């Protein structure tokens, strides 16, 4: 259920291009950290930061 709500937040606050960029960035950062964190964890962190930034404007 949490994942579904997470996806809904992405759709509401990020367009497809922004989501794609965040996914690519999450993958790259996860690889940089040699998988100390999962790609999904990194993606969630980046999405939260992006949404927080958008809401603060």
Helices and strands as residue ranges (DSSP letters): H 2-13, H 16-32, H 39-56
